[in-house]
C-alpha cells in the first residue's frame, strides 16, 4: 500500500472529509497568525538577561517540536509554542520580581513539565477536563472568540487604551489601521464568496497592499542558529528545588492547565472533533504532547509551551487533522534558519484574521440554554470574563465556580460530580490568595 494512502488513513482524511491541500493551507494559515511569537517571546525573555538570539532559536525549535508531536501523535490541528502570559510571569514576576536567576526559573518550568507528564499518566488531567460541564463548552469558545477578536482590534489600532473609558476608538486614518480595516473587508468578502483559502489569501493580500503603500517596515537583525548554545541545557533544577519554588511551579501548572483546557474545548468544538458524549478523543495524547514540549522547551531555553488559540485560524481554513499542526511545525523548523525574515509579517495583516476568527467562534452561543438561569449565568460569566480579565484560565474559573455554587445552593448537586466541586473550591482559594 502506498505510503500516501497509509498516511491518509492514519490521519482520517476520508472520515473528516479533508485532503492534503486543505490541511497544508490550514497549517500555513495557523503559522502566519502565530508567527509573531518568534519575536515577541525573545523580546520578553531577553529582559531576564537571556541572549535574544538563543531564545529566538529556542522558540522556533520548541514550537516546531511541539506542533509536529501534537500532529503526529494526537492527530489534532493544534499548534504549540511558548505561552503568552506565562513568558511575562517568567520574566517580570519570577526573575525580575523575585530575583531568581533565569536558569533556576527554567528549572521550575522543567519540573512543571515533568509534573504535567505524571498527572497525564495518572489520568488526573483528563478527569479535570471531564469535570468541566459540557453546558459551558460553547461559552468557553465564545469567550475565547471575544478575547482573540479584542487582541486583533488592539493590534490593528482600531481599539486603543483610554484613561477615561478604559478603551476607545483609535485613529482609523492611521496607515496601518486603515490597512487592517482593508484586510478585514478583504477576508470577509472572500469568506462570503466561499473562497477556500480566504484567510491565507486575505492575510497575504493585506501584506502585499502594505508593501505597495510603503508600510512594510522590516530591518534584518543578526542571528545565528548556533546562538541556542547560550541557553540550551543551562536550566538549574536543583536551584529551583533549593529555592522552594513550589509557588512558581504551581502558577506554571495552573495557568498552563486551564489555558490549555480552554483552548482544547474551543478548538475541538469548533472543528467538530468532540465525541457525541462531549468528551475529547485521544486526550491523553494531547496532554502528552503538551507536557513533553514544555520539558523540551525548558531544556532548549524558553518558558512553558502550550497550545495556541491561533490554531482556530487553521481550523477556519479547513484544518481537521494533525497534518495541519505538522505543517505549522515544519514552518517553525524552517524559521530556525530564516527567523529574521518572519519579521516581515506585520500585525496589520494578521490582526484582521484574528478578528474574524473570533467572530466565527461565537456561532456556538446559540447552543446555550439562555432560558435556564443555572446555565445562562455561568455561561455569561465565562463569556465576558475571559476577554475582560485577559485570561482564559481566569474566565474559565469564574464560569466553573459559579456553575458549581449554583448547583450546590439550589439542590442540583450530585456526588458523581465531586471533581467539579473540588475544582471550584480550589478556584475560590486561589482568588482569595491572589487578593493578598
QUIDA-V209596 format. One record per residue. N is the residue number from 1. RES is the residue in one letter. PSI is psi as a letter, one per 20 degrees, with the letter a starting at -180 (999 if undefined). NEAR is the number of other ideal C-beta (glycine too) atoms within 10 Angstrom. Layout:
n,res,psi,near
N,RES,PSI,NEAR
N,RES,PSI,NEAR
This chain:
n,res,psi,near
1,X,p,6
2,X,q,7
3,X,h,7
4,X,g,9
5,X,h,10
6,X,g,10
7,X,g,13
8,X,h,17
9,X,g,12
10,X,g,13
11,X,i,22
12,X,l,15
13,X,g,19
14,X,g,10
15,X,h,10
16,X,j,19
17,X,l,10
18,X,r,21
19,X,r,13
20,X,g,14
21,X,g,11
22,X,g,21
23,X,h,27
24,X,g,18
25,X,h,21
26,X,g,30
27,X,g,28
28,X,g,23
29,X,g,31
30,X,g,32
31,X,g,28
32,X,h,24
33,X,i,30
34,X,j,25
35,X,i,24
36,X,h,19
37,X,h,22
38,X,h,25
39,X,h,18
40,X,g,14
41,X,g,27
42,X,h,25
43,X,h,13
44,X,g,19
45,X,h,30
46,X,i,17
47,X,i,15
48,X,i,21
49,X,i,12
50,X,p,25
51,X,p,18
52,X,h,19
53,X,h,21
54,X,g,24
55,X,h,29
56,X,g,29
57,X,g,30
58,X,h,31
59,X,g,31
60,X,g,30
61,X,g,23
62,X,h,28
63,X,h,32
64,X,g,24
65,X,g,21
66,X,g,30
67,X,g,36
68,X,g,23
69,X,g,22
70,X,g,30
71,X,g,29
72,X,h,17
73,X,g,15
74,X,i,22
75,X,l,23
76,X,q,29
77,X,l,34
78,X,p,33
79,X,q,35
80,X,q,32
81,X,r,29
82,X,p,30
83,X,p,27
84,X,q,19
85,X,g,17
86,X,h,22
87,X,h,23
88,X,g,14
89,X,g,19
90,X,g,30
91,X,g,22
92,X,h,14
93,X,g,14
94,X,g,25
95,X,g,22
96,X,h,14
97,X,g,10
98,X,i,14
99,X,k,7
100,X,p,22
101,X,q,17
102,X,h,25
103,X,g,19
104,X,h,22
105,X,h,30
106,X,h,31
107,X,h,26
108,X,h,30
109,X,g,30
110,X,g,21
111,X,h,22
112,X,h,28
113,X,g,26
114,X,g,16
115,X,g,16
116,X,g,26
117,X,g,18
118,X,g,12
119,X,h,18
120,X,g,21
121,X,h,13
122,X,i,10
123,X,j,13
124,X,g,14
125,X,h,24
126,X,h,17
127,X,h,12
128,X,g,18
129,X,g,17
130,X,h,16
131,X,i,18
132,X,o,22
133,X,p,18
134,X,i,14
135,X,h,19
136,X,i,23
137,X,g,22
138,X,h,25
139,X,h,31
140,X,g,28
141,X,g,28
142,X,g,27
143,X,g,32
144,X,h,30
145,X,g,28
146,X,h,19
147,X,g,25
148,X,h,25
149,X,g,22
150,X,g,19
151,X,g,20
152,X,g,25
153,X,g,22
154,X,g,17
155,X,h,20
156,X,i,28
157,X,j,22
158,X,h,21
159,X,p,18
160,X,q,15
161,X,q,10
162,X,p,11
163,X,h,6
164,X,h,5
165,X,j,8
166,X,f,8
167,X,q,12
168,X,r,11
169,X,p,12
170,X,a,18
171,X,o,12
172,X,i,12
173,X,i,7
174,X,p,15
175,X,g,14
176,X,h,20
177,X,g,19
178,X,h,19
179,X,h,25
180,X,g,29
181,X,g,18
182,X,g,18
183,X,h,27
184,X,g,22
185,X,g,13
186,X,g,18
187,X,h,24
188,X,g,16
189,X,g,12
190,X,h,18
191,X,g,16
192,X,h,9
193,X,i,8
194,X,k,7
195,X,p,14
196,X,g,13
197,X,l,19
198,X,h,23
199,X,g,29
200,X,g,24
201,X,g,17
202,X,g,26
203,X,g,26
204,X,h,16
205,X,g,16
206,X,g,26
207,X,g,20
208,X,g,12
209,X,g,18
210,X,h,22
211,X,g,14
212,X,h,8
213,X,j,13
214,X,k,8
215,X,j,16
216,X,n,17
217,X,o,10
218,X,p,13
219,X,p,7
220,X,q,9
221,X,q,12
222,X,p,8
223,X,p,16
224,X,p,13
225,X,h,14
226,X,i,9
227,X,h,19
228,X,i,22
229,X,i,14
230,X,i,16
231,X,h,24
232,X,p,15
233,X,k,11
234,X,j,17
235,X,q,23
236,X,n,19
237,X,g,17
238,X,h,10
239,X,h,17
240,X,g,25
241,X,h,15
242,X,h,11
243,X,i,19
244,X,l,9
245,X,k,22
246,X,h,12
247,X,g,13
248,X,g,24
249,X,h,21
250,X,g,14
251,X,g,20
252,X,g,28
253,X,g,17
254,X,g,16
255,X,g,21
256,X,g,26
257,X,g,21
258,X,h,22
259,X,g,25
260,X,g,26
261,X,g,24
262,X,g,27
263,X,g,24
264,X,g,23
265,X,g,25
266,X,g,30
267,X,g,27
268,X,h,23
269,X,g,20
270,X,h,22
271,X,i,22
272,X,l,9
273,X,i,20
274,X,q,17
275,X,r,9
276,X,h,5
277,X,j,7
278,X,j,14
279,X,r,13
280,X,o,21
281,X,q,14
282,X,k,15
283,X,h,20
284,X,h,15
285,X,h,18
286,X,g,25
287,X,h,27
288,X,g,20
289,X,g,29
290,X,g,29
291,X,g,24
292,X,g,21
293,X,h,28
294,X,g,31
295,X,g,19
296,X,h,19
297,X,g,29
298,X,h,29
299,X,h,20
300,X,h,24
301,X,l,29
302,X,r,33
303,X,a,34
304,X,p,29
305,X,p,31
306,X,r,25
307,X,q,30
308,X,p,28
309,X,i,27
310,X,i,27
311,X,h,33
312,X,h,29
313,X,g,29
314,X,h,34
315,X,g,26
316,X,h,22
317,X,j,27
318,X,i,23
319,X,p,34
320,X,i,24
321,X,r,25
322,X,i,29
323,X,h,26
324,X,g,35
325,X,h,32
326,X,g,24
327,X,g,27
328,X,g,37
329,X,g,27
330,X,h,18
331,X,h,21
332,X,h,29
333,X,g,16
334,X,h,15
335,X,h,22
336,X,h,19
337,X,h,12
338,X,k,10
339,X,g,23
340,X,h,16
341,X,h,13
342,X,h,21
343,X,i,16
344,X,i,16
345,X,o,20
346,X,q,22
347,X,h,16
348,X,i,25
349,X,h,28
350,X,h,25
351,X,g,29
352,X,h,28
353,X,g,28
354,X,g,27
355,X,g,25
356,X,h,22
357,X,g,28
358,X,g,24
359,X,g,18
360,X,h,19
361,X,i,28
362,X,i,17
363,X,h,13
364,X,i,18
365,X,h,16
366,X,i,9
367,X,i,15
368,X,p,21
369,X,n,12
370,X,i,12
371,X,i,7
372,X,o,11
373,X,h,12
374,X,i,17
375,X,g,18
376,X,g,15
377,X,g,16
378,X,h,25
379,X,g,28
380,X,g,19
381,X,g,22
382,X,g,29
383,X,g,26
384,X,h,17
385,X,h,22
386,X,g,30
387,X,h,21
388,X,h,16
389,X,i,15
390,X,k,13
391,X,p,19
392,X,g,27
393,X,g,20
394,X,g,20
395,X,g,27
396,X,h,27
397,X,g,24
398,X,g,23
399,X,g,29
400,X,g,24
401,X,g,22
402,X,h,21
403,X,g,25
404,X,g,23
405,X,g,17
406,X,h,16
407,X,g,19
408,X,g,14
409,X,i,10
410,X,j,10
411,X,k,6
412,X,j,11
413,X,q,16
414,X,q,9
415,X,h,6
416,X,i,7
417,X,k,16
418,X,h,11
419,X,h,14
420,X,g,22
421,X,h,18
422,X,g,13
423,X,g,21
424,X,g,20
425,X,g,12
426,X,h,13
427,X,g,22
428,X,g,14
429,X,h,10
430,X,g,17
431,X,h,13
432,X,g,9
433,X,g,9
434,X,h,8
435,X,h,6
436,X,999,4
